[in-house]
Amino acid sequence: MAVPFPDEASDDGTDARLLAEEAPGDNVPPLSVSQLSAAIKRTVEDGFARVRVRGELSGAKRAASGHFYAALKDDNALIDMVMWKGQAARLAFRPEDGIEVIATGKLTTYPGRSKYQLVVESLEVAGEGALMLLFEKLKARLGGEGLFDRDRKQPLPYLPRTIGVVTSPTGAVIRDILHRLADRCPTHVIVWPVLVQGDGAAAQVAKAIRGFDALDTGGPVPRPDLVIVARGGGSIEDLWAFNEEVVVRAIADCRIPTISAVGHETDVTLADYAADRRAPTPTAAAEMAVPVRSELLAQLATWGGRMIGAANRAQALGGERLAALARHLPKRDALYAPQRQRLDDAGDRLDRGQRQRLTVLGERLASRGAALRPPLLARAWDRDRAKLEGLGRLLASLDPRALLARGYAMVRDSSGAIVASAARARAAGHLQLQFADGEVPVAAASGEGGDPAPAPSAPRAARKGPRSAPKAGQGELF
């Protein structure tokens, strides 16, 4: 995607670039990179012992020694430059790719590679590069939305079963990742091929990230436990697709933990800020993704050995303690002797007690048995039998059924209750007269001198004896 360069002045009227000022009396005007490149071909050291060159930094890198290496470029040419440690330490700003600068120094040759380079003595900011200006503005805006906050970062899975890789299907990057994963811990890898440079690259990268995130767990295509977004090194222009907003938002929205491995260690993109982890190289991303299988197995074996050793030590220590305690215990015979003596004493007392109790009980039985003589028992038996017969005669005399046999009758109402008065009989209406040989239903008159109430239509048969017709006037007893 081509990005237009902004004007030197921003829309709000403020100066958007820091311009270098020429010192009074300085008659060495800055040349373009193309002009300087053509002049170097004619004469290098003699003709350009002191030059000022305006160009854009690219490939800026500070070595471990402290020296600073980069290239100055314009639309048509590029010149390598170096700034030694002493001069680099005095810089008033941090040189980065895309910054337009004016470098003052001298040209020299590098015989080992048949190249020429500019040895810079001083470096001044001539104006922010368009790409870096866009980078900083986009970084500030997205950062203000919270896309780079630490609380959004997800922890990486310790041992992912499936890893999704978004990168070019050709080139060294995917081979390095697969090789490193195979060396450390073989894992299932799904590659989503995309363009990593040029027009359409950013859209493809964003689509791949969202595509992995949209996969369902348990679907035909396994959902990755980790996503690696990777690309090899290059200039800021080569890596610009990973600074595009569409890519940054796709990484920030991804629910799967992501590792950004774009460029080399010194290359920084906005994808690195949005990802959960940043890897300096694609190979380092593979190392972050999985542990070393052999080390993991060794660690597990070590832990297993330590567990067994700890169990054995505990068992051995317990045995030693038990043996030490056993040595201090008294002998078994010494422990049992007092108890055996007490048992013998108790047995003797029990035997004597039983014999004494049997003697007492025998004497008591003998004294009681003397009173059980047969004549005394016979008199008691006759007395109790006579008493029982008297009670039987009294019970027979009190039996109401004996009165019924002598011509009396028992009057009951319809509920079976005994009627003992004439008033209750009139109130009851229907009555049952019980004789010795059965029952007869009757109807009681409602009052004195009145007509008797009609007898029930179906009188109940007598319980005993043959049924006979009632005598005349039997229903008018009351």
C-alpha positions in Angstrom: 0.0 0.0 0.0 1.6 3.3 -1.1 1.6 5.9 1.7 1.8 9.6 0.6 4.3 11.8 2.3 2.9 14.6 4.5 3.7 18.2 3.9 6.4 19.8 6.0 3.8 21.9 7.8 0.9 20.1 9.6 -2.7 21.1 9.2 -2.8 23.1 12.4 0.0 25.4 11.2 2.8 24.0 13.5 6.1 22.9 12.0 6.1 19.1 11.9 9.9 18.7 11.4 13.0 19.7 13.1 15.2 21.5 10.5 18.9 21.7 10.5 20.4 25.2 10.2 23.5 26.0 8.2 26.3 27.7 10.1 27.2 31.2 8.8 30.1 31.1 6.4 29.6 27.4 5.6 30.1 27.0 1.9 29.6 23.3 1.7 26.0 22.9 0.6 24.3 19.5 1.1 24.2 17.3 -2.0 21.5 14.8 -2.9 22.4 11.1 -2.5 22.3 10.7 -6.3 24.7 13.6 -6.8 27.1 12.3 -4.2 27.0 8.8 -5.6 28.0 10.0 -9.1 30.8 12.2 -7.7 32.3 9.3 -5.6 32.9 7.4 -8.8 35.4 10.0 -10.0 37.1 10.7 -6.8 36.5 9.5 -3.3 38.9 10.6 -0.6 40.6 13.5 -2.3 37.5 15.2 -3.6 35.2 14.5 -0.6 37.3 14.9 2.5 34.4 16.8 4.1 30.8 16.5 2.9 27.3 17.1 4.2 24.7 14.7 2.9 20.9 14.9 3.3 19.0 11.7 3.2 16.7 9.2 5.0 18.1 6.7 7.5 17.4 3.1 6.7 18.6 -0.1 8.5 19.8 1.9 11.5 21.5 -0.4 14.0 23.7 0.2 17.0 26.2 -2.6 17.5 27.2 -4.1 20.8 30.5 -2.2 20.5 28.6 1.1 20.5 29.3 1.9 16.9 26.3 3.0 14.8 25.6 1.7 11.3 23.0 2.8 8.8 22.4 3.9 5.3 21.4 7.2 3.8 19.1 7.0 0.9 16.9 9.0 -1.4 14.7 7.9 -4.4 17.6 6.9 -6.6 20.7 6.0 -4.5 21.9 4.7 -1.2 25.1 5.3 0.7 26.3 3.3 3.7 27.4 5.2 6.7 29.1 4.5 10.0 29.5 6.5 13.2 32.1 5.5 15.7 31.3 4.9 19.3 32.7 8.3 20.5 30.6 10.4 18.1 27.5 8.2 18.5 27.5 8.6 22.2 27.2 12.4 21.8 24.1 12.3 19.6 21.2 14.4 20.9 18.6 12.1 19.6 18.0 8.4 18.9 18.5 7.7 15.2 15.7 5.5 13.7 14.7 4.3 10.3 12.7 6.8 8.3 14.2 10.0 9.9 15.5 12.5 7.4 19.0 13.7 8.6 22.0 15.7 7.4 25.2 13.8 8.0 28.6 15.6 8.1 31.8 13.6 7.6 34.1 12.2 5.0 34.0 9.5 2.4 36.4 6.6 2.5 36.7 3.2 0.8 36.2 -0.2 2.3 38.7 -2.5 0.4 37.4 -5.7 1.9 34.1 -5.4 0.0 35.0 -2.9 -2.7 32.4 -0.5 -1.2 32.5 3.1 -0.1 30.9 4.5 2.9 30.5 7.8 4.8 32.2 8.1 8.1 30.0 10.5 10.0 31.3 13.0 12.5 28.0 14.7 13.3 24.3 13.9 12.6 21.5 16.4 12.6 17.8 15.9 12.2 16.6 17.4 8.9 13.0 16.3 9.2 11.0 13.3 10.3 10.4 10.7 7.6 6.9 10.3 6.4 6.7 6.7 7.3 8.0 7.2 10.8 5.7 10.1 11.3 2.8 8.0 10.3 4.1 5.2 12.5 4.2 7.5 15.6 0.9 9.0 15.0 -0.8 5.6 14.5 1.0 4.3 17.6 -0.2 7.2 19.7 -3.8 6.9 18.5 -4.1 3.1 18.9 -2.3 3.2 22.2 -4.7 5.8 23.4 -7.5 3.3 22.7 -5.8 0.8 25.0 -4.8 -1.7 22.3 -1.3 -1.9 23.7 -2.2 -2.1 27.4 -0.6 -4.8 29.5 -3.9 -5.9 31.0 -5.0 -7.1 27.6 -2.1 -9.5 27.2 -2.9 -13.2 27.5 -0.5 -15.8 28.9 0.9 -18.2 26.3 -0.1 -21.9 26.7 2.7 -24.0 28.1 2.3 -26.9 25.7 0.0 -26.0 22.7 -1.3 -28.9 20.7 -1.9 -26.9 17.6 0.0 -23.7 16.4 -1.2 -21.5 13.6 1.4 -19.6 11.6 0.6 -16.5 9.5 3.5 -16.0 7.1 4.6 -16.5 3.5 4.5 -20.2 2.5 7.9 -19.8 0.8 11.1 -18.5 2.2 13.3 -19.2 5.2 10.9 -18.0 7.9 8.4 -20.9 7.8 11.3 -23.4 7.4 13.1 -22.0 10.4 9.9 -22.1 12.5 9.1 -25.7 11.5 12.6 -26.8 12.0 12.9 -25.2 15.4 9.5 -26.7 16.6 10.6 -30.2 15.4 13.8 -29.9 17.4 12.2 -28.7 20.6 8.8 -30.4 20.7 7.0 -31.7 17.6 3.6 -30.0 17.4 0.8 -29.8 14.9 1.3 -26.7 12.8 -1.3 -25.0 10.5 0.2 -22.5 8.0 -2.1 -19.7 6.6 -0.2 -18.4 3.6 -0.2 -14.6 3.1 1.7 -11.9 1.4 4.1 -10.2 3.8 5.1 -7.3 1.7 3.6 -5.0 -0.9 0.0 -4.1 -1.8 -2.6 -6.3 -0.2 -0.3 -7.8 2.4 -1.9 -6.1 5.4 -5.4 -7.2 4.4 -4.3 -10.8 3.9 -2.5 -10.9 7.3 -5.5 -9.5 9.1 -7.8 -11.9 7.4 -5.6 -14.8 8.4 -5.5 -13.8 12.0 -9.3 -13.4 12.2 -9.7 -16.6 10.3 -7.8 -18.6 12.9 -9.8 -16.9 15.6 -13.1 -17.8 14.0 -12.4 -21.6 13.9 -14.6 -23.7 16.2 -13.2 -26.0 18.8 -13.7 -29.6 17.6 -14.3 -28.6 14.0 -12.8 -30.2 10.9 -9.9 -27.8 11.1 -8.4 -27.7 14.6 -8.5 -24.4 16.4 -5.0 -23.3 17.2 -3.9 -22.8 20.8 -1.3 -20.2 19.7 -0.9 -18.0 16.7 2.5 -16.8 15.4 2.6 -13.8 13.0 6.0 -14.0 11.3 8.2 -12.3 8.7 11.9 -12.0 8.0 14.0 -8.9 8.3 13.9 -5.9 6.0 13.7 -2.2 5.8 10.9 -0.1 7.4 9.2 -0.1 4.0 9.4 -3.9 3.8 7.8 -4.3 7.2 5.2 -1.6 6.8 2.3 -4.1 6.3 2.7 -5.0 10.0 2.2 -1.4 11.0 -1.1 -1.1 9.2 -4.1 -0.4 11.5 -6.1 -3.4 10.1 -3.4 -5.8 11.2 -2.9 -4.2 14.6 -6.7 -4.4 15.4 -6.9 -8.0 14.2 -4.1 -9.0 16.6 -5.6 -7.0 19.5 -9.0 -8.6 18.9 -7.7 -12.1 18.6 -8.9 -14.4 21.5 -6.0 -16.8 20.8 -2.7 -15.8 22.4 -0.4 -14.4 19.7 3.3 -14.0 19.2 4.7 -11.3 16.8 7.9 -12.3 15.1 8.4 -9.6 12.5 11.8 -8.7 11.3 15.0 -9.0 13.2 15.7 -8.1 16.8 16.1 -4.4 16.1 12.9 -4.2 14.0 9.9 -2.9 15.8 6.3 -2.8 14.4 3.0 -1.9 15.8 2.1 -5.6 15.6 4.7 -6.2 18.3 2.9 -3.8 20.6 -0.5 -5.4 20.0 0.6 -9.0 20.3 0.7 -10.9 23.6 4.4 -11.6 23.2 7.0 -10.2 20.9 9.8 -12.4 19.6 13.0 -10.9 18.2 13.1 -13.4 15.3 10.8 -16.1 13.9 13.1 -18.8 15.4 12.8 -17.2 18.8 9.0 -17.3 18.4 9.2 -21.1 17.9 11.3 -21.3 21.1 8.7 -19.3 23.0 5.9 -21.4 21.7 6.9 -24.8 23.1 9.3 -26.2 25.7 12.1 -28.6 24.9 10.6 -32.0 24.9 13.8 -33.8 26.0 14.2 -31.3 28.9 10.6 -31.7 29.8 10.9 -35.5 29.9 14.1 -35.2 31.9 12.5 -32.8 34.3 9.6 -35.3 34.7 12.0 -38.1 35.3 13.8 -36.0 37.8 10.6 -35.2 39.7 9.6 -38.9 39.6 12.9 -39.9 41.0 12.7 -37.3 43.7 9.2 -38.5 44.6 10.4 -42.1 44.9 13.4 -41.1 46.8 11.3 -39.0 49.2 8.9 -41.9 49.7 11.8 -44.3 50.4 13.5 -41.9 52.7 10.3 -41.4 54.7 9.8 -45.2 54.9 13.4 -45.8 56.0 13.2 -43.0 58.5 9.9 -44.3 59.9 11.5 -47.8 60.2 14.5 -46.4 62.1 12.2 -44.5 64.5 10.1 -47.5 65.1 13.1 -49.6 65.8 14.4 -47.0 68.2 11.1 -46.8 70.0 10.9 -50.6 70.2 14.3 -50.7 72.0 12.9 -48.6 74.8 9.8 -50.6 75.3 9.8 -53.1 78.3 9.8 -56.9 77.6 6.5 -58.6 77.0 6.8 -60.9 80.1 7.5 -57.8 82.2 4.4 -56.1 80.9 2.1 -59.2 81.3 3.4 -60.5 84.7 1.4 -58.0 86.9 -1.8 -58.6 84.8 -1.4 -62.3 85.0 -1.1 -62.1 88.8 -4.2 -59.9 89.0 -6.0 -62.4 86.9 -5.0 -65.3 89.1 -6.2 -63.4 92.2 -9.5 -62.5 90.6 -10.0 -66.2 89.6 -9.4 -67.3 93.1 -11.8 -64.8 94.6 -14.5 -65.7 92.0 -14.2 -69.4 92.8 -14.5 -68.8 96.6 -17.4 -66.4 96.0 -19.3 -69.0 93.9 -18.8 -71.8 96.4 -20.0 -69.5 99.3 -23.1 -68.4 97.3 -24.0 -72.0 96.5 -23.7 -72.9 100.2 -26.0 -70.0 101.2 -28.6 -70.9 98.5 -28.6 -74.6 99.5 -29.2 -73.7 103.1 -32.1 -71.4 102.1 -33.6 -74.1 99.9 -33.5 -76.6 102.7 -35.2 -74.2 105.1 -37.9 -73.4 102.6 -38.5 -77.0 101.5 -39.3 -78.1 105.0 -42.5 -75.9 104.8 -43.7 -77.7 101.6 -45.3 -80.8 103.3 -48.1 -82.7 101.4 -50.8 -82.2 104.0 -50.3 -78.5 104.1 -50.4 -78.3 100.3 -53.7 -80.4 100.2 -55.5 -78.1 102.6 -54.4 -75.0 100.6 -55.7 -76.7 97.4 -59.1 -77.5 98.9 -59.5 -74.0 100.3 -58.8 -72.4 96.9 -61.1 -74.8 95.1 -64.0 -74.1 97.4 -63.5 -70.3 96.9 -63.5 -70.7 93.2 -66.7 -72.8 93.2 -68.4 -70.1 95.3 -67.4 -67.4 92.8 -68.8 -69.5 90.0 -72.2 -69.9 91.7 -72.3 -66.1 92.3 -71.5 -65.4 88.6 -74.3 -67.8 87.5 -76.8 -66.1 89.8 -75.9 -62.7 88.4 -76.2 -63.7 84.7 -79.1 -61.8 83.1 -79.8 -64.7 80.7 -80.9 -66.8 83.7 -83.6 -64.1 84.4 -84.8 -64.4 80.7 -85.3 -68.1 81.1 -87.7 -67.4 84.0 -90.0 -65.2 81.8 -88.3 -61.8 81.8 -87.4 -59.8 78.7 -84.6 -57.3 77.9 -85.7 -54.2 76.0 -83.3 -52.5 73.5 -83.7 -49.6 71.1 -82.7 -49.6 67.5 -79.0 -48.8 68.4 -78.8 -51.8 70.7 -78.8 -49.8 73.9 -80.8 -51.2 76.9 -84.0 -49.2 77.6 -84.6 -49.0 81.3 -87.6 -46.6 81.5 -91.0 -46.2 79.8 -90.2 -42.6 78.7 -87.1 -43.8 76.9 -89.2 -46.6 75.3 -91.8 -44.1 74.0 -89.1 -41.8 72.7 -87.3 -44.7 70.9 -90.5 -45.9 69.0 -89.2 -49.1 67.6 -87.8 -51.6 70.2 -86.4 -55.1 70.4 -87.6 -57.5 73.1 -85.0 -60.1 73.8 -86.3 -63.4 75.3 -84.4 -66.5 76.3 -85.1 -68.0 72.9 -84.9 -65.0 70.6 -85.8 -61.4 69.9 -89.2 -59.8 68.9 -89.5 -56.3 67.3 -92.3 -54.1 68.8 -93.5 -50.5 68.5 -94.0 -48.3 71.5 -97.0 -45.9 71.8 -96.1 -42.2 71.5 -97.9 -41.3 74.8 -100.2 -42.7 77.5 -103.6 -43.9 76.2 -102.6 -43.2 72.6 -102.6 -45.5 69.7 -99.7 -47.7 69.4 -97.3 -46.9 66.6 -97.4 -49.3 63.7 -94.9 -52.1 63.9 -92.1 -52.2 61.3 -93.1 -53.9 58.0 -90.3 -56.5 58.2 -89.6 -57.6 61.8 -86.3 -59.3 62.5 -86.5 -63.0 63.0 -85.8 -64.5 66.4 -82.2 -65.6 67.0 -83.2 -69.0 68.4 -86.1 -71.4 68.0 -88.9 -71.4 65.5 -90.6 -68.3 64.5 -94.2 -67.9 66.0 -96.9 -65.3 65.6 -97.0 -62.7 68.4 -99.7 -63.0 71.0 -102.6 -60.6 71.0 -101.8 -57.4 72.8 -98.0 -58.1 72.8 -97.2 -54.9 71.0 -99.1 -52.8 73.6 -97.0 -53.5 76.6 -96.0 -49.8 77.1 
